[in-house]
């Protein structure tokens, strides 16, 4: 079902998942113990209903289709997996090394998005 959508719509869906995931993880401080997929899905749904343009462009028929929701679940899992597998950049790693020296402690991060969070929150 998702594959039948226009390419721009599919890109918008992926972006909304990625952006919402980044916001959710930042809100919980990238604390793995606080992560809850159901909570993330709830927040993502709120975002798409109130803030995304692509959701309002879908017909009610598509929105109600179980196949569409199954495809979305797959897309969410793929997007999150892609985020976790994206390596931090060399520049991010160098900046985090400088922050570690400045703070006198090791900062844990596993992916590019988490590295961005570390840099954004510890730079102050």
C-alpha positions as CSV (number, residue, x, y, z in Angstrom):
1,X,0.0,0.0,0.0
2,X,2.8,2.4,0.9
3,X,4.6,1.6,-2.3
4,X,1.7,3.0,-4.3
5,X,2.1,6.5,-2.9
6,X,3.9,9.2,-4.7
7,X,7.6,9.4,-4.1
8,X,7.3,12.7,-2.4
9,X,4.7,11.4,0.0
10,X,7.0,8.4,0.9
11,X,9.9,10.8,1.5
12,X,7.6,12.9,3.7
13,X,6.6,9.9,5.7
14,X,10.2,8.8,6.3
15,X,11.1,12.4,7.3
16,X,8.2,12.6,9.8
17,X,9.3,9.3,11.4
18,X,12.9,10.4,11.6
19,X,12.2,13.9,12.9
20,X,9.7,12.6,15.5
21,X,12.1,9.9,16.6
22,X,14.8,12.4,17.1
23,X,12.5,14.6,19.1
24,X,11.3,11.7,21.2
25,X,14.8,10.4,21.9
26,X,15.9,13.9,22.8
27,X,13.0,14.3,25.2
28,X,14.0,11.1,27.0
29,X,17.7,12.1,27.0
30,X,18.6,9.1,24.7
31,X,18.0,6.9,27.8
32,X,17.5,3.4,26.6
33,X,15.7,2.5,29.8
34,X,13.1,5.1,29.1
35,X,12.6,4.1,25.5
36,X,9.1,2.7,24.7
37,X,8.1,2.0,21.1
38,X,4.4,2.5,22.0
39,X,5.1,5.9,23.5
40,X,7.1,6.9,20.4
41,X,4.3,5.7,18.1
42,X,1.7,7.7,20.1
43,X,3.9,10.9,19.8
44,X,4.5,10.2,16.1
45,X,0.7,9.9,15.5
46,X,0.1,13.2,17.3
47,X,2.7,14.8,15.1
48,X,1.4,13.5,11.8
49,X,-2.2,14.4,12.6
50,X,-1.4,17.9,13.8
51,X,1.8,19.0,12.1
52,X,2.5,17.0,8.9
53,X,1.2,17.9,5.5
54,X,1.3,14.4,4.0
55,X,-1.3,12.9,6.4
56,X,-4.0,15.3,5.5
57,X,-3.4,14.5,1.8
58,X,-4.3,10.8,2.3
59,X,-7.8,9.7,1.7
60,X,-9.9,8.3,4.6
61,X,-10.0,5.0,2.8
62,X,-6.2,4.8,2.8
63,X,-6.0,5.9,6.5
64,X,-8.4,3.1,7.4
65,X,-6.7,0.4,5.4
66,X,-5.0,-2.2,7.7
67,X,-2.5,-2.9,4.9
68,X,-1.4,0.8,5.0
69,X,-0.9,0.5,8.8
70,X,1.1,-2.7,8.4
71,X,3.3,-1.0,5.8
72,X,3.7,2.0,8.1
73,X,4.8,-0.3,11.0
74,X,7.5,-1.8,8.7
75,X,8.6,1.7,7.5
76,X,8.9,2.9,11.2
77,X,11.0,-0.1,12.1
78,X,13.2,0.3,9.0
79,X,13.7,4.0,9.7
80,X,14.6,3.5,13.3
81,X,17.0,0.7,12.4
82,X,18.6,3.0,9.7
83,X,19.0,5.7,12.4
84,X,20.7,3.4,14.8
85,X,23.0,2.0,12.1
86,X,24.2,5.4,10.8
87,X,27.7,6.0,12.0
88,X,28.7,9.3,13.6
89,X,30.7,11.5,11.3
90,X,34.4,12.1,11.9
91,X,33.6,15.7,12.7
92,X,31.1,14.6,15.4
93,X,33.5,12.2,16.9
94,X,36.2,14.8,17.1
95,X,33.8,17.3,18.7
96,X,32.7,14.8,21.2
97,X,36.4,14.0,22.1
98,X,36.9,17.7,22.8
99,X,33.8,17.8,24.9
100,X,35.0,14.7,26.9
101,X,38.3,16.5,27.5
102,X,36.5,19.6,28.6
103,X,34.1,17.7,30.9
104,X,36.6,15.2,32.1
105,X,34.3,12.3,31.4
106,X,33.5,9.8,28.7
107,X,30.3,10.4,26.7
108,X,28.5,7.4,25.3
109,X,26.9,7.5,21.9
110,X,26.2,4.9,19.3
111,X,24.9,6.6,16.2
112,X,25.0,9.8,14.2
113,X,21.7,11.1,15.7
114,X,22.8,10.4,19.2
115,X,26.1,12.1,18.6
116,X,24.2,15.2,17.4
117,X,22.2,15.1,20.7
118,X,25.4,14.8,22.8
119,X,27.0,17.7,21.0
120,X,23.8,19.9,21.2
121,X,23.3,19.3,24.9
122,X,26.9,19.2,26.2
123,X,28.3,22.1,24.2
124,X,26.9,24.8,26.5
